[in-house]
């Protein structure tokens, strides 16, 4: 796989044909000429809503199946609406994860949220020392594994 640097705004954002967009909707990887379009789709304004809409569209066939089942119309419509709304909410909540997955899938750098960025303001953030009471940190120098062991208090011999 060839590596590609960040896509600049001056690059032609060739929109894929309808068949390519459907393939992309279903999770497929588009060819390299469409990387700028993929980046714009996943980082531009409204990216979270587009991701939610994609998940809703993927759930629509299941909602249609429930609409066609026998039973009271109100129950079938309610179930179909619940499926689509649940998919939309799931899409909004997990949009960041899916966005980063799509970007990496197309050979682009993932977008990292500010609260998850380990190098905020250019300075690395050191991990906080463990503060749990009753625990001590033991480092096994032979294999580099750090484990936590509970401190055991010995009963007083005074009784």
N, C-alpha and C positions, 0 to 999 in steps of 0.2 A: 504494500500500500504506500502510495506517495504521501509525504507529509505536506501540509499546506499551512502557511502562516495565517494570521488574522486577516479576515477579508475586509478591505477598505470600502468606504462608501462610494468610491469612484468605479468600482467593479460593476459590470453589467449584471443585473439581477434577473437573469433569464427565468421566466416562470415556466415550470414544467407543463407539458401537455396534460389534458384531462386524465389520460390513462396513468401518467406518472403521478399526478396528484392523488388519485385513488390508491395507487400502490403506496405512496407516502402515508396516506391516511391509515392504511392497514399495517403500517410499521416497516415498510420497505425502505431501502437506502437508495437515494437518487444518485445519478452519475455526477462526477465532479463539476461539470459546467453549471449545475444548479446549487452548488454549495453556498453561494452568496444569497440566493433566494431562501435556502433553509435557515441560514443565520438570521436574515431579516425577519423571517416568519417566527423564529423562536426568541428573538431579542427585541424586536420592534414593538411599537405601541399596540396594546391589545393582545399580546402573546398568550396571556393567561386565559382570556376568554376564548381564543381560537382553540387552545388545548382542551378546554372544557367542552366546546362545541364538537370537537373531534370525537371525544369519548361518548357524548350524547348520540352522535350519528352512528357510532359502532353499536350502541345499545338499542337503537331503533328497531332492527329486525326482531330482537327478542320481545320488545314491547308489542310489535305487530302480531307475533305469534299469540301472545296473551289476549290481544284484542279479538282474535279469530276463534278462540276457544269457546265452547258453549257455556252458558251461564247468564246471570243478570248483566245487563249492559253497564250498569253503574259500577259493579265490581270489576269488570274487565277493563273499563276506562281508568278506574282508580289505580289498578295494578300497573297498567301500561304507563301512566303518568308517574307513578312512584319509581318505576325502573329508570325512566329518562331523567327525572329530577335527581335521583341518587347518583346516576352516572355523571351528571353535570356538577354536583357538589364534590364528588370524588375527583373530577377533573380539575376543579378549582383548588382543592386542598393539595393535591399531589402534582400540580403543574410544574413546579420547580424541578422535581425529580425527573419527570418525563422530558422537560426541556433539556436538561443536562444530558440525559441519555440520548436524545436525538442529536444533539450537537456532537457528542463523542462518536456516535454511530457514523456521522458524516465526516469525521476527521477534523472537527473544529474544537477549539478549546471550550470547556464547560464554563458556565457562568456560576460564580460562587457568591452566595449571599454574604453581606457584610458581617453578619454575626457568626458565620461559619468560616470566614477567611482567617487562616492562621497567621498571616502577615499584615495585619492592619497597620496603617500609617508607616509602612516600611520596616517596622521593628517586629522581629519574631515574638510571639507570645509564648512564654514559658508555662509548662503545665503547673498547676497549683499542687502543692504538697498535700498528701492525704491528711485529713483532719478528723477522721472517724475515731471517736473514743473507744478504747478497748481493742484497737487493732494496731499492729505494727507492720511496717513494710519490710519485707525480707527480699534481698536481691541475691539471686543465685549467679555468681560470677562465672560459673563454668558454661552456662548456656544463655546467659543474658535474660533469663525469665524473672520477672518480678512477681512475687506472690504476696498475698495478704494473709496473715495468720492472726487468729484471735488470741488475745492475751488471756492467760489462765491465771486466776488468782488462787494462791495456795491458802487453805484455811489456816487460821491462827492455831498454834499449838496450845495456846492458853485455854482454849475451850470456850 
